Amino acid sequence: MRLSVAQLRQTIESSIKMRHSDKQIADFIRFVKLSDRLDDQTIDDLQTAGAGPKTVEVLKRLETESASLKEAPPPPPPPGSLPPK
């Protein structure tokens, strides 16, 4: 399955909120192919959001595999924040 970094992030954050286990999330994303580059900041953000060690391990592998891809667009601003002028 091919996902963008934004889609991967949304999937993982949703899975964390639905209280899926670390193993369930890692097993799901293990078969993902990314369409853009995953970076350290995104992995750190997901870990802070609750991604466990198995998920982070798979994310690190995806980071390596996606290193030659185009940079992912920045995530959208949080709801309620003002756009830059």
C-alpha positions in Angstrom: 0.0 0.0 0.0 1.4 3.4 -1.0 0.8 6.3 1.4 2.1 9.9 1.7 3.8 10.9 4.9 0.6 12.9 5.8 -1.6 9.8 5.3 0.8 7.6 7.3 0.8 10.2 10.1 -3.0 10.4 10.1 -3.3 6.6 10.2 -0.9 6.2 13.1 -2.4 9.1 15.1 -5.9 7.6 14.5 -4.7 4.2 15.6 -3.2 5.6 18.8 -6.4 7.4 19.6 -8.4 4.1 19.0 -6.0 2.4 21.4 -4.6 -0.1 19.0 -1.6 -1.9 20.4 2.0 -1.0 19.3 2.2 -4.4 17.7 -1.0 -3.9 15.7 0.2 -0.5 14.4 3.7 -1.8 13.6 2.3 -4.8 11.8 0.0 -2.6 9.7 2.6 0.0 8.6 5.3 -2.7 8.0 3.8 -3.2 4.5 3.5 0.5 3.6 5.5 2.1 0.8 5.8 5.9 1.0 5.3 8.4 -1.8 7.5 11.0 -0.1 10.4 11.2 2.4 9.8 10.5 6.1 12.0 12.6 8.4 13.2 12.5 12.0 10.9 15.2 13.1 7.8 13.3 12.0 9.0 10.2 13.7 9.7 12.2 16.9 6.2 13.8 16.7 4.6 10.4 16.4 6.6 9.0 19.2 5.5 12.0 21.4 1.9 11.3 20.3 2.2 7.8 21.7 3.8 5.6 19.0 5.5 2.7 20.7 8.9 1.1 20.2 7.8 -1.4 17.6 6.1 1.3 15.5 9.1 3.6 15.8 11.4 0.7 14.6 9.2 0.3 11.5 9.1 4.1 11.0 13.0 4.2 11.1 13.1 1.5 8.4 10.6 3.6 6.3 12.7 6.7 6.9 15.7 4.8 5.4 13.7 3.4 2.5 12.2 6.8 1.6 15.5 8.8 1.9 15.8 9.2 -1.9 12.2 10.4 -2.4 11.0 14.0 -2.6 10.5 15.9 0.7 7.1 15.7 2.2 5.0 18.9 2.3 4.8 20.5 5.8 1.9 19.3 7.9 -1.1 21.6 8.0 -1.3 24.1 11.0 -3.3 23.0 14.0 -7.0 23.8 13.9 -7.7 27.3 15.2 -4.2 28.7 14.4 -3.8 31.8 12.3 -2.2 31.5 8.9 1.2 33.4 8.5 1.0 36.9 7.0 
